Amino acid sequence: MGQAVAVDVGYGFTKAVSTAGRRCCFPSVVAPVRGAGDLAALSGGGSLRHRVDLQRSGAEAEAVLVGEAALAAGGVRSWHQDAASRPDYALLTLTAIA
């Protein structure tokens, strides 16, 4: 049987825990990757563990920073009454599962 993962996308942090005991917690922030001179890259946030490459059907690939690196790159937390309506809800959920 496979693992189960519980994810909570909160206003401040995204948290996840699996039945295997693995856990993660990171700020609920997403920001675009702007280039080699990006503040996040200079502060160590340019590592692969902070970068998510998106490929949407019929669209060009897009790279974003998640969590601490996104904060360093100028991303801000967003506040929505209905958390599931956040534009980055699925991205934060899938990042936590990964």
JOVEN-V542858 format. One record per residue. SS is DSSP state (alpha for helix, beta for strand, coil for the rest). PSI is psi in degrees with one decimal (NA if undefined). D_CENTER is the distance of its C-alpha to the mean C-alpha in Angstrom with 1 decimal. Layout:
# JOVEN-V542858
ss,psi,d_center
SS,PSI,D_CENTER
SS,PSI,D_CENTER
This chain:
# JOVEN-V542858
ss,psi,d_center
coil,143.5,27.3
coil,174.5,23.5
coil,153.0,20.9
coil,146.0,19.6
beta,131.8,16.1
beta,132.3,15.7
beta,136.4,12.4
beta,109.8,12.5
beta,100.4,10.0
coil,172.6,12.0
coil,-38.4,12.7
coil,-45.9,12.1
beta,151.5,9.9
beta,128.4,8.3
beta,147.0,10.9
beta,150.4,12.1
beta,141.6,15.5
beta,164.3,17.4
coil,-16.9,21.2
coil,-2.2,21.4
coil,0.5,20.4
coil,143.2,17.1
beta,154.7,14.7
beta,155.9,11.3
beta,125.8,10.2
beta,155.7,7.7
beta,140.6,7.8
coil,68.6,6.6
coil,138.7,6.2
beta,137.0,5.5
beta,147.5,8.7
beta,150.8,10.8
coil,124.2,12.4
coil,-14.9,15.9
coil,-177.6,18.0
coil,-29.3,19.6
coil,9.7,20.6
coil,137.6,17.2
alpha,-39.0,17.1
alpha,-39.8,13.9
alpha,-39.4,15.8
alpha,-28.6,18.8
coil,10.0,17.3
coil,-0.4,16.0
coil,-1.3,12.3
coil,6.7,13.2
coil,159.4,13.3
alpha,-27.4,12.1
alpha,-13.4,10.0
alpha,-9.3,7.6
beta,136.2,8.1
beta,126.7,7.3
beta,122.7,10.6
beta,139.7,11.3
coil,103.7,14.9
coil,147.9,16.1
coil,125.7,19.7
coil,11.1,22.2
coil,162.3,19.8
coil,149.1,19.2
coil,145.9,16.2
beta,138.8,13.4
beta,136.7,11.1
beta,158.7,8.1
beta,146.3,6.6
beta,145.3,3.5
coil,-136.3,5.4
alpha,-39.8,9.1
alpha,-37.3,9.3
alpha,-39.7,8.1
alpha,-44.5,10.7
alpha,-28.1,13.1
coil,4.3,12.9
coil,6.5,13.9
coil,153.7,11.0
coil,154.0,12.1
coil,141.0,11.4
coil,146.5,12.8
coil,118.3,15.4
coil,138.2,16.6
coil,-41.9,19.5
coil,101.7,18.3
alpha,-36.3,14.7
alpha,-13.9,14.7
alpha,-2.6,15.7
coil,138.1,12.6
coil,-24.2,11.9
coil,12.8,8.1
alpha,-50.5,9.0
alpha,-40.3,9.3
alpha,-44.9,6.1
alpha,-41.0,4.4
alpha,-49.4,7.8
alpha,-33.4,8.1
alpha,-42.5,5.4
alpha,-39.2,7.3
alpha,-40.1,10.4
coil,NA,10.2
